[in-house]
Amino acid sequence: MKLSKEPIEQCECICVHPDIIRSVTAELPKEEDLYDLAELFKVFGDSTRIRILYALFEHEMCVCDIADLLGMTQSAISHQLRVLKQSQLVRFRKEGKTVFYFLADDHVRSIINQGMEHIQE
């Protein structure tokens, strides 16, 4: 992602448009919802978690398999899965002594795919 070093364009006069402000204010989500959304996007701010999600796009996996795939310790993967689970991005199921993780729903795939499309434009 390239960041532009162009100067930010600003108004040359101070003129508030109350009708626009009222219209936008009426459409803004509640502050707590915006906070929750910002927290969700923070979860996507870690490349290890993104790699885990991409792996789970393909198949449900246990911690051992994810650790081997990504060349990381099981402890490190478990920590990242805990964050993903708390954010309701992954779920798990137990089969005997093995715990398999999978994407919580199709929204996760959509969010990642839209982000990828955006950076590839």
Backbone as CSV, one residue per row, in Angstrom:
resi,resn,N_x,N_y,N_z,CA_x,CA_y,CA_z,C_x,C_y,C_z
1,MET,0.842,-1.171,0.000,0.000,0.000,0.000,0.887,1.233,0.000
2,LYS,0.702,2.096,-0.968,1.510,3.300,-1.073,0.777,4.476,-0.455
3,LEU,1.482,5.217,0.370,0.903,6.407,0.976,1.387,7.633,0.220
4,SER,0.453,8.487,-0.129,0.770,9.696,-0.866,1.354,10.746,0.071
5,LYS,2.338,11.495,-0.412,2.902,12.589,0.383,2.400,13.936,-0.121
6,GLU,1.316,13.893,-0.884,0.720,15.129,-1.377,0.081,15.875,-0.210
7,PRO,0.065,17.210,-0.271,-0.572,17.962,0.808,-2.079,17.687,0.835
8,ILE,-2.654,17.754,2.018,-4.089,17.550,2.180,-4.802,18.821,1.755
9,GLU,-5.803,18.663,0.919,-6.596,19.809,0.477,-7.529,20.236,1.594
10,GLN,-7.617,21.544,1.833,-8.485,22.076,2.870,-9.295,23.232,2.314
11,CYS,-10.410,23.478,2.977,-11.228,24.633,2.592,-10.427,25.907,2.852
12,GLU,-10.648,26.908,2.023,-9.968,28.182,2.219,-10.782,29.123,3.100
13,CYS,-11.995,28.726,3.422,-12.828,29.516,4.326,-13.537,28.555,5.277
14,ILE,-14.000,29.086,6.380,-14.738,28.267,7.331,-16.217,28.463,7.057
15,CYS,-16.838,27.405,6.571,-18.266,27.476,6.293,-18.879,26.115,6.612
16,VAL,-19.724,26.099,7.620,-20.365,24.863,8.064,-21.685,24.711,7.328
17,HIS,-22.001,23.480,6.938,-23.238,23.187,6.224,-24.147,22.374,7.149
18,PRO,-24.999,23.057,7.934,-25.825,22.383,8.937,-26.711,21.268,8.377
19,ASP,-27.232,21.454,7.175,-28.099,20.425,6.585,-27.323,19.132,6.327
20,ILE,-26.091,19.256,5.885,-25.246,18.071,5.652,-24.906,17.412,6.982
21,ILE,-24.558,18.212,7.960,-24.193,17.673,9.278,-25.375,16.923,9.890
22,ARG,-26.583,17.486,9.814,-27.771,16.813,10.347,-28.014,15.489,9.624
23,SER,-27.895,15.507,8.323,-28.137,14.305,7.525,-27.141,13.192,7.862
24,VAL,-25.881,13.551,7.965,-24.842,12.564,8.277,-24.988,12.074,9.717
25,THR,-25.262,12.973,10.645,-25.434,12.604,12.051,-26.540,11.561,12.204
26,ALA,-27.606,11.721,11.461,-28.735,10.790,11.536,-28.349,9.388,11.068
27,GLU,-27.329,9.285,10.241,-26.934,7.994,9.677,-25.768,7.331,10.393
28,LEU,-25.092,8.070,11.264,-23.932,7.496,11.955,-24.368,6.403,12.936
29,PRO,-23.642,5.288,12.965,-23.936,4.248,13.956,-23.633,4.751,15.363
30,LYS,-24.130,4.005,16.357,-23.865,4.352,17.753,-22.364,4.257,18.017
31,GLU,-21.908,5.085,18.947,-20.478,5.130,19.280,-19.951,3.763,19.699
32,GLU,-20.728,3.014,20.468,-20.270,1.696,20.924,-20.126,0.720,19.758
33,ASP,-20.993,0.852,18.749,-20.872,-0.003,17.569,-19.621,0.352,16.764
34,LEU,-19.327,1.646,16.677,-18.111,2.073,15.970,-16.869,1.581,16.708
35,TYR,-16.902,1.612,18.025,-15.787,1.102,18.825,-15.594,-0.389,18.558
36,ASP,-16.690,-1.152,18.589,-16.610,-2.597,18.337,-16.072,-2.881,16.933
37,LEU,-16.489,-2.087,15.964,-16.005,-2.265,14.591,-14.508,-1.983,14.509
38,ALA,-14.052,-0.942,15.180,-12.618,-0.623,15.199,-11.829,-1.756,15.844
39,GLU,-12.361,-2.333,16.926,-11.700,-3.465,17.583,-11.624,-4.671,16.655
40,LEU,-12.693,-4.905,15.896,-12.684,-6.014,14.935,-11.578,-5.817,13.905
41,PHE,-11.464,-4.613,13.376,-10.440,-4.367,12.364,-9.030,-4.462,12.939
42,LYS,-8.866,-4.196,14.221,-7.553,-4.383,14.849,-7.122,-5.845,14.771
43,VAL,-8.076,-6.748,14.886,-7.765,-8.181,14.811,-7.163,-8.513,13.453
44,PHE,-7.632,-7.857,12.409,-7.115,-8.087,11.067,-5.757,-7.413,10.852
45,GLY,-5.278,-6.683,11.845,-4.018,-5.953,11.725,-2.787,-6.787,12.026
46,ASP,-2.907,-8.087,12.109,-1.776,-8.957,12.413,-1.632,-9.983,11.290
47,SER,-0.467,-10.024,10.658,-0.284,-10.902,9.500,-0.384,-12.382,9.870
48,THR,-0.011,-12.751,11.084,-0.150,-14.155,11.491,-1.624,-14.543,11.532
49,ARG,-2.455,-13.687,12.085,-3.881,-13.997,12.129,-4.466,-14.063,10.722
50,ILE,-4.004,-13.196,9.833,-4.471,-13.242,8.439,-4.048,-14.565,7.793
51,ARG,-2.821,-14.989,8.039,-2.350,-16.262,7.490,-3.179,-17.430,8.014
52,ILE,-3.521,-17.401,9.289,-4.360,-18.451,9.868,-5.727,-18.460,9.188
53,LEU,-6.315,-17.291,9.017,-7.621,-17.216,8.373,-7.555,-17.749,6.946
54,TYR,-6.510,-17.391,6.214,-6.356,-17.912,4.850,-6.241,-19.429,4.852
55,ALA,-5.511,-19.980,5.800,-5.391,-21.440,5.903,-6.768,-22.055,6.156
56,LEU,-7.543,-21.415,7.013,-8.864,-21.942,7.336,-9.875,-21.723,6.216
57,PHE,-9.534,-20.873,5.238,-10.358,-20.765,4.025,-10.415,-22.124,3.348
58,GLU,-9.281,-22.837,3.385,-9.129,-24.069,2.622,-9.664,-25.293,3.344
59,HIS,-9.481,-25.331,4.672,-9.864,-26.537,5.401,-9.853,-26.255,6.885
60,GLU,-10.732,-26.905,7.633,-10.617,-26.804,9.081,-9.312,-27.464,9.485
61,MET,-8.702,-26.948,10.529,-7.386,-27.443,10.924,-7.246,-27.423,12.435
62,CYS,-6.385,-28.310,12.937,-6.058,-28.292,14.363,-4.835,-27.405,14.576
63,VAL,-4.579,-27.067,15.823,-3.451,-26.204,16.178,-2.142,-26.779,15.660
64,CYS,-1.953,-28.097,15.792,-0.705,-28.744,15.356,-0.468,-28.520,13.866
65,ASP,-1.531,-28.695,13.068,-1.404,-28.526,11.616,-1.118,-27.073,11.245
66,ILE,-1.808,-26.148,11.904,-1.585,-24.729,11.604,-0.157,-24.334,11.985
67,ALA,0.306,-24.795,13.137,1.674,-24.481,13.583,2.690,-25.013,12.587
68,ASP,2.487,-26.237,12.121,3.412,-26.818,11.152,3.366,-26.061,9.831
69,LEU,2.179,-25.749,9.374,2.008,-25.022,8.110,2.703,-23.664,8.140
70,LEU,2.556,-22.943,9.251,3.094,-21.589,9.331,4.500,-21.528,9.931
71,GLY,5.029,-22.679,10.355,6.377,-22.708,10.925,6.462,-21.964,12.241
72,MET,5.445,-22.129,13.072,5.388,-21.445,14.360,5.129,-22.464,15.457
73,THR,5.249,-22.020,16.697,4.981,-22.922,17.818,3.470,-23.062,18.018
74,GLN,3.087,-24.177,18.621,1.679,-24.381,18.926,1.179,-23.326,19.908
75,SER,2.030,-22.919,20.818,1.668,-21.894,21.785,1.336,-20.573,21.088
76,ALA,2.165,-20.190,20.131,1.933,-18.935,19.398,0.634,-19.013,18.595
77,ILE,0.395,-20.150,17.971,-0.834,-20.326,17.190,-2.050,-20.320,18.110
78,SER,-1.953,-20.998,19.248,-3.066,-21.022,20.206,-3.429,-19.615,20.667
79,HIS,-2.406,-18.806,20.911,-2.655,-17.417,21.324,-3.433,-16.666,20.246
80,GLN,-3.002,-16.793,18.994,-3.674,-16.089,17.895,-5.089,-16.629,17.678
81,LEU,-5.267,-17.936,17.822,-6.602,-18.513,17.682,-7.533,-18.024,18.787
82,ARG,-6.995,-17.816,19.965,-7.795,-17.287,21.072,-8.330,-15.898,20.709
83,VAL,-7.474,-15.063,20.137,-7.889,-13.718,19.716,-8.968,-13.816,18.633
84,LEU,-8.756,-14.695,17.662,-9.721,-14.869,16.573,-11.050,-15.405,17.096
85,LYS,-10.982,-16.299,18.065,-12.195,-16.871,18.645,-12.953,-15.807,19.448
86,GLN,-12.234,-14.999,20.232,-12.877,-13.937,21.017,-13.553,-12.907,20.127
87,SER,-13.027,-12.739,18.926,-13.605,-11.791,17.972,-14.674,-12.439,17.105
88,GLN,-14.984,-13.692,17.405,-16.009,-14.457,16.692,-15.709,-14.626,15.209
89,LEU,-14.413,-14.745,14.889,-14.003,-14.966,13.505,-13.767,-16.448,13.222
90,VAL,-13.436,-17.214,14.251,-13.286,-18.661,14.104,-14.097,-19.360,15.191
91,ARG,-14.426,-20.590,14.897,-15.091,-21.470,15.855,-14.284,-22.759,15.909
92,PHE,-14.675,-23.641,16.809,-13.963,-24.907,16.905,-14.919,-26.044,17.205
93,ARG,-14.427,-27.240,16.930,-15.157,-28.450,17.296,-14.130,-29.447,17.803
94,LYS,-14.556,-30.289,18.727,-13.664,-31.302,19.281,-13.990,-32.653,18.667
95,GLU,-12.918,-33.369,18.369,-13.049,-34.742,17.886,-12.066,-35.560,18.703
96,GLY,-12.573,-36.222,19.732,-11.686,-36.915,20.663,-10.857,-35.892,21.405
97,LYS,-9.529,-36.042,21.329,-8.622,-35.103,21.995,-8.163,-33.980,21.073
98,THR,-8.628,-33.992,19.838,-8.208,-32.995,18.854,-9.267,-31.908,18.714
99,VAL,-8.802,-30.650,18.639,-9.690,-29.501,18.453,-9.441,-28.944,17.055
100,PHE,-10.484,-28.911,16.249,-10.393,-28.386,14.897,-11.007,-26.996,14.845
101,TYR,-10.299,-26.069,14.204,-10.773,-24.698,14.046,-11.253,-24.491,12.620
102,PHE,-12.261,-23.630,12.479,-12.802,-23.307,11.162,-13.349,-21.878,11.193
103,LEU,-13.575,-21.297,10.016,-14.108,-19.938,9.933,-15.503,-19.896,10.539
104,ALA,-15.794,-18.843,11.256,-17.082,-18.717,11.937,-18.237,-18.619,10.950
105,ASP,-18.027,-17.885,9.852,-19.072,-17.742,8.838,-18.471,-17.148,7.573
106,ASP,-19.308,-16.982,6.552,-18.822,-16.472,5.265,-18.437,-15.001,5.309
107,HIS,-18.865,-14.270,6.343,-18.479,-12.860,6.450,-16.966,-12.716,6.558
108,VAL,-16.330,-13.642,7.243,-14.874,-13.577,7.428,-14.190,-13.624,6.073
109,ARG,-14.587,-14.562,5.243,-14.016,-14.685,3.895,-14.282,-13.413,3.091
110,SER,-15.479,-12.858,3.196,-15.830,-11.638,2.448,-14.963,-10.461,2.857
111,ILE,-14.768,-10.296,4.166,-13.958,-9.178,4.663,-12.534,-9.285,4.130
112,ILE,-11.948,-10.474,4.238,-10.575,-10.684,3.760,-10.495,-10.475,2.251
113,ASN,-11.437,-11.048,1.508,-11.417,-10.917,0.047,-11.570,-9.466,-0.396
114,GLN,-12.440,-8.721,0.272,-12.608,-7.320,-0.096,-11.355,-6.512,0.220
115,GLY,-10.716,-6.817,1.339,-9.453,-6.153,1.662,-8.386,-6.454,0.623
116,MET,-8.299,-7.704,0.204,-7.314,-8.094,-0.806,-7.602,-7.393,-2.140
117,GLU,-8.871,-7.355,-2.523,-9.225,-6.642,-3.756,-8.816,-5.170,-3.665
118,HIS,-9.042,-4.581,-2.531,-8.712,-3.155,-2.360,-7.213,-2.896,-2.524
119,ILE,-6.370,-3.722,-1.914,-4.930,-3.459,-2.016,-4.367,-3.819,-3.377
120,GLN,-5.079,-4.634,-4.133,-4.588,-5.024,-5.466,-5.062,-4.099,-6.564
121,GLU,-5.867,-3.095,-6.230,-6.352,-2.145,-7.254,-5.241,-1.257,-7.745
